[in-house]
Amino acid sequence: MNLILILLGITFVILGNLLINYLIVNKALKKLILPELHNHGYDFVKIKSTGFLNSGDFKDSLFQLRPFNPAGNYKITLYRFVYFQGKSKKDRKVTVKIRWNLFCKTKIEFKPGL
C-alpha cells in the first residue's frame, strides 16, 4: 500500500511539473514570442523542446547546486527551439530562453538574435 502511495505521489509531481512547463511555454509564446516575431516580419512555424538538460545555443549550465534560491525567488528557465519563416519562405531556427519568476514578468531572450 505504501509503495502505491509513493508511486502515485511521484506521478503527481511529474505530471504537475509537465503541466506548469506547458502553461509557461504557451503563455510566453502567445504574449512575448509571437509579437516579437511579427514585429520583425517573420511568420511562426512551430516550437520544439531542446531536450532534457540541453540549453540549445545558449551553452548555459543547466545543473546548479545552490544552498538557497537567489533573493528567495522561485525561478524556472526553459529553453525552446522556435522555427519561423521570413520573406524567402525558408525555415529558420532560433533558441529562446524563457525566464519565469513566480512574482515577476516572464522574460525571453533569443540566440542567435532575430
C-alpha positions as CSV (number, residue, x, y, z in Angstrom):
1,M,0.0,0.0,0.0
2,N,2.8,2.4,0.9
3,L,4.5,1.7,-2.5
4,I,1.3,2.6,-4.4
5,L,1.0,5.9,-2.5
6,I,4.7,6.7,-3.2
7,L,4.3,5.9,-6.9
8,L,1.1,8.0,-7.1
9,G,2.9,10.9,-5.4
10,I,5.8,10.7,-7.8
11,T,3.4,10.5,-10.7
12,F,1.5,13.5,-9.4
13,V,4.7,15.6,-9.0
14,I,5.9,14.7,-12.6
15,L,2.6,15.5,-14.2
16,G,2.3,18.7,-12.2
17,N,5.8,19.8,-13.5
18,L,4.8,19.0,-17.1
19,L,1.6,21.0,-16.7
20,I,3.5,24.0,-15.3
21,N,6.1,23.7,-18.1
22,Y,3.3,23.6,-20.7
23,L,1.5,26.6,-19.3
24,I,4.7,28.7,-19.0
25,V,5.7,28.0,-22.6
26,N,2.2,28.7,-24.0
27,K,2.0,32.0,-22.2
28,A,5.4,33.1,-23.3
29,L,4.6,32.0,-26.9
30,K,1.3,33.9,-27.1
31,K,2.3,37.1,-25.2
32,L,6.0,37.5,-26.0
33,I,7.4,35.3,-28.8
34,L,4.7,35.7,-31.4
35,P,4.5,39.5,-31.1
36,E,8.3,39.7,-31.4
37,L,8.4,37.6,-34.5
38,H,5.6,39.7,-36.1
39,N,7.4,42.9,-35.2
40,H,10.4,41.7,-37.3
41,G,8.2,40.5,-40.1
42,Y,8.5,36.7,-39.6
43,D,5.9,34.0,-39.6
44,F,5.8,31.5,-36.8
45,V,6.1,27.8,-37.9
46,K,6.5,25.7,-34.7
47,I,8.1,25.5,-31.3
48,K,10.0,22.4,-30.2
49,S,11.8,21.4,-27.0
50,T,15.6,21.5,-26.9
51,G,15.7,18.2,-25.0
52,F,16.4,17.2,-21.4
53,L,19.3,19.2,-19.9
54,N,20.0,20.9,-23.2
55,S,20.2,24.7,-23.5
56,G,20.5,24.9,-27.3
57,D,22.6,27.8,-28.5
58,F,23.0,29.3,-25.0
59,K,25.6,26.9,-23.7
60,D,24.4,27.5,-20.1
61,S,25.0,25.1,-17.3
62,L,21.6,23.6,-16.5
63,F,22.6,21.8,-13.3
64,Q,23.5,24.1,-10.5
65,L,23.7,23.3,-6.8
66,R,22.8,26.2,-4.6
67,P,22.0,26.1,-0.9
68,F,19.2,28.7,-1.5
69,N,17.4,30.5,-4.2
70,P,18.8,33.9,-5.1
71,A,16.9,36.6,-3.3
72,G,14.4,33.9,-2.2
73,N,12.7,33.9,-5.7
74,Y,11.3,30.8,-7.3
75,K,12.7,30.8,-10.8
76,I,12.3,28.5,-13.8
77,T,14.4,28.8,-17.0
78,L,13.2,26.9,-20.1
79,Y,14.8,26.6,-23.5
80,R,12.9,26.0,-26.7
81,F,13.7,26.0,-30.4
82,V,11.4,28.3,-32.4
83,Y,11.1,27.8,-36.1
84,F,10.0,30.7,-38.3
85,Q,9.9,31.9,-41.9
86,G,11.0,35.1,-43.4
87,K,10.1,36.5,-46.8
88,S,12.1,33.8,-48.5
89,K,9.8,31.1,-47.0
90,K,12.8,29.2,-45.8
91,D,12.6,27.8,-42.3
92,R,15.0,29.3,-39.8
93,K,15.6,28.2,-36.2
94,V,16.4,30.3,-33.1
95,T,16.8,29.2,-29.5
96,V,14.6,31.0,-27.0
97,K,15.4,31.3,-23.3
98,I,12.2,31.7,-21.2
99,R,12.9,33.1,-17.7
100,W,9.8,32.7,-15.5
101,N,9.6,34.1,-12.0
102,L,6.7,33.4,-9.7
103,F,6.1,37.1,-8.9
104,C,7.7,39.0,-11.8
105,K,7.2,39.3,-15.5
106,T,8.3,36.5,-17.9
107,K,11.4,37.4,-19.9
108,I,12.6,36.0,-23.2
109,E,15.9,36.1,-24.9
110,F,16.7,34.9,-28.5
111,K,20.0,33.4,-29.6
112,P,21.1,34.0,-32.2
113,G,19.2,37.2,-32.4
114,L,16.4,37.9,-34.8
